[in-house]
Amino acid sequence: MMPQPTGRLVRKDDGVYLVFDRMFKAPIEEVWTYFSRSPRLGAWLGEYKGTGSTGAVKLRMTAERDGAEWQDVSVLECSAPHRLHADVGAAGESHRMFAHLTEASGHTTVTVGRRLRSIIDEADSGPRWDYYLDRLVAAHDHKPLPDVSSYAPAMREHYRTLCRELDRDLRSEHAAARSGATG
């Protein structure tokens, strides 16, 4: 079965985020280790070095290819095992990311978000994050990891459509606000 796109766009005070959810039949502390322990993070996304409690680490995302470059990560908030907020990438080019974990009735829901710097230009990050998070589920459940080729081409248009629709809505709202201010 082909994977399906699961991301949605969410408007927040500081911008538009591409947001994804995954659910695990596991305690929150167990799922948190897939974000906070390098070997477990490496099973689905990549590896890091440094100490998160200092606010600065390096991350190499190896899920798609070997030889990826190390990226700067500024940890803005870490409230284990519930919240992680960080800027990933070089200053001026970084992406704001978050992971929120909640637990209820023996299940943990992980919500991951990535702020888009440009709604239209960054639509292609949607298939990658579906792929990464499906890898997280597979790693946690000790299942075979998905193949990246099942994601990008098949899901690309879904995310581009979401972004075009939101861009159109934002332009309409902006035009309405301008005409209301002058009318």
PyMOL commands that set and color helices and strands:
alter all, ss='L'
color gray80, all
select helices_A, chain A and resi 28-36+38-42+52-54+125-140+148-150+152-182
alter helices_A, ss='H'
color red, helices_A
select strands_A, chain A and resi 8-12+15-24+46-51+56-61+71-79+83-88+95-104+107-116
alter strands_A, ss='S'
color yellow, strands_A
deselect
rebuild
show_as cartoon
